Amino acid sequence: MKTTKRLLALLLALTMVLAMAACGGSGSTAETTAAAAEGTATQAAAPVTENAVYRTLYASEVTTLNYLITGQTNELTIAANVVDCLVEYDSYGNVEPALAVSWEQNEDATVWTFKIREGVMWVDKDGNEVAPVTANDFVSSARYACDANNASDTFYTMSGVVTGADEYYDWTAYQLALATATDGTDENGNAVKLIVNEDGEQEVLEEVPEASIEDIGVKALDDYTLEFTLTAPRPYFLSMVSFGPYMPVYGPFLEECGSKFGTSNEYLLYCGAFVLSTYQPQQQRVLTKNASYWDKDNVFLDAIQMTYNAEASSISTTMYLSGDIDQADVSSNLLSAMLADPQTANLIHPTRSDTSYSYWYLFNFDPNFDAEFEPDNWKIAVNNENFRKSIVHAFNRMPALATNDRTDPESLKSNTITPAGFSSASKDFAYYDGLAAYTDGDNFNQELAMDYKAKAVEELTAAGATFPVKMLMCYNPTSANWAEECQVVEQTIENILGTDYVDIIIQAGPETGFLGAIRRTGKYAFMKCNWGADYADPETWTDPFTDDSNYNFIYKSTDPTTQALYAEYTDLVAAAKAITNDMDARYEAFAKAEAFLLDHAFAIPFSISNRSYQMCNLNVFEGQYASFGMASLRYKDQHLYDTSMSLEEYQAAYADWQAVLAG
């Protein structure tokens, strides 16, 4: 497909720049800058040069501002704009200096050294300067994330990567467990410490060797020289340092705040393009341009004003047309009518397709939902491979995708966990052996679905299951079109397999804290889940399926067959991770592991990040871009315009963007 070719061109450009950056190059060129100016000239709207305040609505409140622990997109959207990273990306995916002005790696890419930009200041919410940003601030963030007491959801980006990280995390987790452990004896009568596991059962607390925080491989060689020591060669490490525990924090302030850090805008310091000047939960939050910012000449928005409204998805179009806000998603049920209306047709354009996120429907092997939905019966069914395959082949994704994009649902479809075009060695990762058949195929097959149903009915009946099998499917009511998508999924699967076989039950989750309340606690049977790439390597797409994932839960199955399959998958992943000197062999091994997941129907690939339609007074092609991390969440480099792009203007800007990538 053309989209794949475009993304491959982008990744080729990114790969070339990364190679330059390893020697300290910035990766930016006069030609790219000129092309960017030419590309944005396709927008007829005029830029706002005074009081450029970008106004939006939001419907889902954040639960924390602590960027050292959160992995949620709506929370990282704030972090990405108020705290800078070592590097950033231009609008074409080229890596550029940010808090680091240069960097280098040793011969085997196990030691990376960054020179920190001098003169950058930490400021408070009112813009008052507090302290300079130094290499020590990156040491502070790493040590915080590696301490199990802080429960960082993004520690995994350092686990197995930075030397000493796992040892210190395990030691602090052991100390944490000791605090609630009780004295007891093991089966041999030896004195041991006992803890209650998450299943409510007592188990022996295994001793962990003491580890020192000083042994974590993040060091400040001096105030402006930072060194990372890695557990193995990682030629792609530069793409990992723009997220979570690789972001800086001012150590003395973190210590002073203690548990209050990140609970409000007063308990944060800022070194990014904006400061969070106003933070009123379920009312408003305002990002104001940072007057002390080191690169303030490239910050063209004076403020971003985000107003809370639980009905944002239904009222935003009206508010945009009345001039009250500068961005509104156009729901799929309004799109056709608004494109046909001369008053609105020239204001609507799509968002850019984003391969940094992938969505799939996931089977939950550790159901923790109410008894009325028969979790024990679901356990029997979900551990039967023929049952899972019957669902896979009965799932016609196109009608479901059309709820998000009725004009071009095909553009959203993804047949693999790792999106096509995300990364490549000698070829696109999605075309390595094992995955190629999925990439160019489609699971939807009614005949196969019925064949697997017949096998599953026989096996499940013998195992004591009852029919129809209840499948609890939850959705976030603040996410546009998700409720409608669930209804379509229910209809397509039940129409093929029959309601005598499966009963899909749709249930809305809470508007706030959906992930914590539903996904992380396993209160679903079958649900759309997602992952955002953290760095430019297929290894990042294995993270949701690790044995400490907070929503995969395959590893929690007690079924021997499922356990054996999962062990085989983890062995395949481990083998792939061990290959660091031959990228083709590495990609081949990761493709084999991902194909294994799909072969055994543990997940159903669904889409890349939804390309929705909107009215928006920004030009997305001015913004930072990368197929991983937080680049696309930043407002730096973007102008506010006096009106929205039309579809034709968007297509022209997209063509200009493609032309730059093509050289």
N, C-alpha and C positions, 0 to 999 in steps of 0.2 A: 504494500500500500504506500501511497505518497507520504502519508504521515510518518511511517517508519523511516523512509529515506531521509526525510527532513530531520528527524531526531538523531539518526545516525550521523548526519552531517554535523549536527550540534555536538554530539559526543566526540567526534573526531577532532573538532576544533578545541573542545575542552581538554582532550588528551594531550594535544600538542602544547597547549598553554601550561598544563600541569607539569609537563617535562621542563619547560622554561622556568617555571616557578620554583622547581626543586633547587635551582641555582640562584634563586633570589630575584628572578625577573618578575615584573608586574603583570605581564600578559596583555596590557592594553596598547593599542596602536592608534596613530593619527587617522589611519584609514577607517578603523572601526568607529571612531568618534564621528567622522564625517558621514559615514553610512548611517549612523544612528540619527543624526540630524536630518538627513535626507528622508529616512523612514518616517520620522514623526511629522514631517511636513505634509504627509497625506491627510492629516486630520484638519478639517475646515474650521473647527472651533478655535477660539482665541484663548491663550493662557491667561489665567487670573494672576495679576502681578501684585495686587495689594489685598491684604486680609484674605489670604488663600487658606480658608478653613474648609477642610473636607468633612462633610457631615454624613454619618451613616446611622443605621439602626442595628441593634443586636437583640437576640431573644434568649440566648443561653449565657448565664452568668459564669464567670470563672470561679474556681474554688480556691485558687492560690495564685500569688504573683511570684512565688519562689521558682525561678527559672532553673535552679540547680536540681530540682526534683521532678518537675512536671514534664510530661511528654505529650500533653494535649494541645491540639492545634490552636484552639481559641485562646489558651493561656500563652502559648509561645508567640502568638501574633503581637502581644504586648511586649514580651521579652525581646523579640527580634528587632524592635524599633527603639528600645531604650538602652540596650546593652550591646556593644559591638563585639565582634569576634576577631580572631587573629587575621582571618582573610574574609573577603566578600567576593561577590561575582557581579560582573556587568550584565547588561541586558541580553547578552549573547552567550552567557555561560562561561566567560573568560574569568579566571581567578585573578583577583587584584589584592594589593596590600590593604590592610585595615589597621588593626592594632599592632600587627607585625609589619615592618617595612621590608623585611627580607627573610629568607629561610634557606636552609640547606639540609641535606641528609647524608649519612655516611654511606659507604659502598653497598651494604646489604639492606639499607632502609630500615634499620632497627633503632637508629638514633637520629632524631630530628631537632634542629636548633633554630630558634626564631629570635630575631632582633626586634625588640619591642619599640614602638614609636614613642619618642619622648615628647613631653608637653601635653599629653592627653590628661584631662581631669575628670575625677568623679565629682558629680554635683548632686545636691538634694532635690526634692520635688519643686522647690522654689528657684532652682537654678544657681544656688550658692555653691561655690567651689569648696570641696572638702579635702581632697588629697589627689596626688598624681596616680595614674594607672601605671603599675610596674609589673615585672615578671612575677613578683610574689603573689599577685592577685590570682594568677592562674594556678599556683601551688595551693592557695587557700581553697579554690573551688574544687580541685581534684581531691583534696583531703576531706572536704565536706561530703562529696558524693560517695567516697569510698568508706565512709563511716555508716554502718548499718543502722545506727540510731536515727539517721536522717531519712531513711526509707526513700532514697532517690529512685524514681521510676526510670531514670536514664543512666543509672550506674552501668547498665549492660554495655554501654558504648565504651567503657573502660575495661570491663571484665574480659579477661583473656587477651587484652590489647596492651595495657600499660603494666610494666613489671611492678610487682608488689601490690597491685590493686586488689586482686582476689584474696590474697593472704590477709591483708588488713581488714577487708570487709568480713571475711569469715571469722576473724578473731573478735571483731566488735559484735558480730551477730551472736557469737558464742557467749560473750560477756552479757549481752542483752538477755539471752535465754536463761543464764544462770540466776538472774535476778528473780525469776519466778519459778525456778526449779525446786524440787523437793528431794529429800534424801530417800533412797530406796536401795534395793538389791536386785541384781540381775538373776538370770536363771541358774547361775552357778553360786549364788550367795554372795557375790562381791558387792561392795558398797558402790553405788552409782548415783548420779543425779538424774531425776526423772522430770520430763516435761509433758504437757498435754498437747498433742498435735492438732492440726486443723480439723481432723475428723473426730476430735473429742476423746481420743485414746491416749493412754500413757505410753511413752517410749523413752528409751535411754538417751540422754543427751551426750553425744560423743564429744570427747575433748578435742580442742583445736589448738595447734601450736601458737604460742604468742607471736605476734607480728608487730613491727614498729611502723608508725606513720611515716617515719623518715625514709623507709625503704620503698615507698611509692615512687615510681619512676618519673616524677614531674619535679624538676629542680630549677630554682632561680640561680644561675651561675653568677649573676650580679643583678642589679636592679633592672637592667634592660636586656638581659640575655636569658632566654627560657629554653630548657632542654627536656625532651620527652625520650624516655628509653622504653622500647617496646619488647614484648615477649617473643616476637617473630618478625621477619621482614614484612613490611606493609607498604608497598610502593604507592598505594592509594591513600595513605594516612592524611595527606593534606586535605582531602575531602571530608575528613572526620571532625575537623576542629572547629566547626561552626554550629555547635549544638551542645546543649546540656552542660555536663561537667567540664567541658573545654572552654566555656565562657568564664570571664573573670568575675571575681567578687572581692571587694575590699575587706581583707581579713579582720582588722580591728572593728569595723562596723558590724560585720557578721557576728563576731563574738559578743559585741555589745547588745545586739538585738536578740540573740539566742533564739528561742522558739518563735518569736514575733517576726523574724525575718520573712519578708514576702507576704505578710498578712494585710498590709495596706501600702499606699504609696509613700507614707512616711517611713516605712521600714524597708526601703529600697534606696540604693544609690544608682546613678545613671551615668553612662559614658557613651551613649548612642546618639543618634540623630535627634531624638525627642526625649522629653521627660514626662512622666505620668503626673501631670500637675493637678488633675482632679480624679478622684476615685470614689464614687458613691455607688456601691453595689445596688443593682436593680433600679438605678436611676441614670447615671451618666459616668463616663470616663473620658478624659480629655488628654491627648498627647500634644504637648506644646514643643515647638522647635527649641532645641538646646542651644542657647546663645554661646556656650563655651565649646561647642562641638568642633573637633579638629578639621572636619571637612564640611563646614556649614554652608559653603558656597554651592554645594550640590544637594542641599535640602531646600526644596522649592515650596513646600507646604508649611504654612505658619502654625497650623494645628490640625489634628484629626479629632473631631468631636463625635463620640459614639454614645447614642442615646438608647436606653433599654426600653423595649416594648415587647411584651410576650406575643403580640399579634403582628410582629414585624413582617412575617412572610406574606400576610394578607393585606397589609395597609401600605407597604413601602412604595408600590407603584403609584398610588394616589398621592402620597406625600412627595414623591419625586416630581410628578407633573405639576404640583402646586408650588414647587420651588423650595420646599422645606428641607430636603436632603439631596445629596449628590450621587447616590447610588441606590438602585433597587433591583432585586432579582425579579425576573418576569417568570412567573410559574407557567408550567407547560400548558395548563388549561386556559391561560389567557394569551398565550403566545400567538396563535393563529389570528385571533381577532385584532390584537394590537399591531401585528405586521400588516394587516389589511386596512388599518385605519390611517389615513394620511397624517393625522395629528401626532401619531406615535411611531409610525413605521420607520422614520429616519433617526430615531433615538435608540433603536435596539440593535445590539450586537452580541455575539457569543463571548463567553469567557474563554481563555486560552486552555486547550487541552493540556493536562498536567500529568506526566509520567512519574512524578515523585510520589504519587499515591496510587495504591492498588486496592481494589475492593473484591471481596469474595464472600460467598455464603458458607458459613462454617457450621459443622455439626458439633454440638457440645456433649462431651463424654462425662461431664461431672455436673449433672443437672441439680440445681438447688432451688427449683421453683416449687410452688404450692402443690399439695397432694392432689388437688382437683385436676391437675394436668398430668397426673400419673408418671412421676419421674422414674419409678422403678421399671415400669413397662418401657419407657423411653430408653433406659439403659440397655435393656435386652435388644431393642431394635437397632440402636445406633452402633452397637458393637458387631452387627451383622453386615458384612461387606456387600452382600447382594441387596440388602435394604438400601444402603447408602447409594449404590449404583443405580437403583431404580429411581431414586430422587434425582440424581445427576442427569440421567438421560431423559427424564420427564420435564426438566427445567428448560423451557424455551425463554432465553434471556431477552430476545429482541422486544417483545411487548413490554417487559419490565423496564428496559432501557428507554423505551419510548416515553415513559412517564416523565423522564428527565429531559429528553430531547426528541420531540416528535418529528423534527425536520431531518435529523441525521443521527439516529441512534447507533448506527454502525460505527460511527467515529468513537464511541465510548467503549465498545466491546473489547474485552481483554480475555484471551483464552489461557493465560498463564498467571501464576502468582506474580512473577517478575514481569512487568510490562514489556512488550516488544518495543525496542528502541531505547531501553533504559541504559544499557551498557554493551560494549562489544570488545572483543579481542581481534581475532581475524575475521569474525562475523558476529552478527547480532546474537546476544546470549540466548534469545528465544528460539534460535534455530540450531542449537547444538543437539546432538543425538538425544532422543528421548522426549525433548520438548517440541521439536519441529512439527510432529504430527498434531500436537495440540494447537500450536500457533496458527497453522493453516486449516484447522478443522473446526468442528462444532460438536459439543457433547449431545446436543438435542437429537434424540432418536426414539420415536415412540415405540417402535418394534423392540428395540433393546430394553427400553424401560419396562415393557410388559413381560419380557423374558426374565429379567431380574426380579420383577415382582413375584412371578410364579415360584422362583427358587426361594425367595425370601419368605413367602407365606408358608411354604413347607417347613423351612428351617426354624422360623420363629414360632410356629405352632408347636413344634416339637420341644422348643426351649421354654414354652409356657407363656409366650406373649399373647396379648389379646388385641383384637382389631375393632375399630380403626386405631392405629397408633396416633396418639395425640402429639402434635408438633407445635410447641409454643414459639411463636415468632414475634419478637418485640421490635419497636421502632422508637426513634426520638421524635416527639411531636413538633419540635422546633426546626427540624430539618425539612426543607422544602421537598415536597413530592414523595417523601418516604412512605407515608401512610398509603398513598395511592399505589406505589410500587409494591408494597406488601400485599395489597388486595389482588394485584395482577399475578404475583407469584403464587398466591394461594389458588387462584382460579386455574392457572395453567397446569400446575402439578396435580391438583385434585381432579380436573377434567380428564386427564390422561390415566391416572392411576386409580381413580375412583375413591369416593368418600367412605367406601367400605374398608379401604386399605389405610388411608391416612386422613387425619382431620387436622388441618392447619388452623391454629387459633392465633389470631392477631391481637396484640395487646400494646397499648401505648405505655411507654416508660415515662419517667418524670422529665419535666422540662429543664430542670437544673440537676447536674450531677448524674447524667444518664449512664456514662461509662462506669462510674463507681457503683451505681445502684443495680445495674443490669448486667453489663458485659463482664465486669471483673468479678462479680459474685456468682456468675453462672446461672442467672435466672432466665434462661432461655434454652430452647432445644435446637433451634435452627435460626440463624440470623445473619444479616449482612455485617461483616466486620471489615476493617481496613488496616493498612499500615503505610507509614510514610518513610521513604528511604532516608537513611541517615548519612550515607556516604556512597561513593561511586564504585560499588562492587556488588556482585550478586549475593555475597554473604549477608548483606543487610536484610535481604528478604527471607532469611532463615530465622531471624530473631523472633518473629511472632510464634514460632513453633518449637521454641526451646522448652526445657523442663522447668523453667521458672516463669513462663509466660503467664500473664494475668487474664488471658481469655482463650487460649488455645485448648487447654485441658485434655488433650489426647493422652498426655502423660499420666493423668489421674485415673485413667480407666483401669479397672481391676480384671478385665477380661484377658485371659492368657494370649489369645490370638492377637488382639489389639496391642497388648504389651510387646509381643514379639515383633510386630510390624513397626511399632514406634522405635524400638531398639535398633532395628535395621536401618531406619531412616536416620537416626542420630549418628550411627556409624558412618553412613554415607556422607553426612555433613562434616563430621570430624575429618574424614579422609580428604574432603575438598579443601577444608581450611588449612590443612597441612601443606598444600601445594602452593608455594609462593614464588617460585622461580620460572614457571612456565604458565603464562596466562591462558593459553589455549587449553592446557590440561586442567587448570583450575576451573575454568568455565565449564568444561566438559563434565567434571566431577560434580559441580553444583547443579548443573542441568539434570544429571542423573538422579540426584537427591530430590529435586523438585518434581521430576516426572514420577518418582516413586510415590510421593504424596498424592498426586493426581491419579495414578494408576489404581490406587487403593481407595479412592473417593473420600479422602479426608477433608477436602474442601472443594468448592465449585467456583472457579474464577469467574468474575462478573464484569468488572469495568475498571478503566483508569478513573482518575478523579473526574467527577461530573463536569462536562462542559455545559454549563447552564447559559441562559440568556439574561441580559441585564441592560439597564440604562445606567450609565456610569460616566462621570465627568473626569475620569482619569484615562490615560492611554497606557494599557498594560505593557506595551512593547518598550516603554521607557524604563520600566521597573527591572530590578535585578532578577536573574533567572539562573536556575540550576535544577537538574532532575533529581535532587536530593536536598535534605536539610531545610533551612529556613529562608533561603534567598527570596523566594516568591512572596514571603510574608512582609517584606520591608517596603516602606513608603519612600525611602530615600531615592532621589533621582527622578521622582515623578512630579509632574505639574498638575495643577487643577485647571480644568478648562471650563468655559462658560456653558457648554452643553455636551451632550453625549455623542459618541461616534455613531454613524450609521453602519449598516451591514457592509455597504460598499467601501466605506472608509476603513473599516476594520480589515476587510480582505486586502485592500491596497497596502495597509501597514504590515499585515502579515506577509505579503509577498515581498516587501522590502526587507523584512526581517530574515526571510528565507534566503534572499539574494546575498545578504551579507554572509550567512553561514556557508553558502555554496562557493564563496570566494569571488 
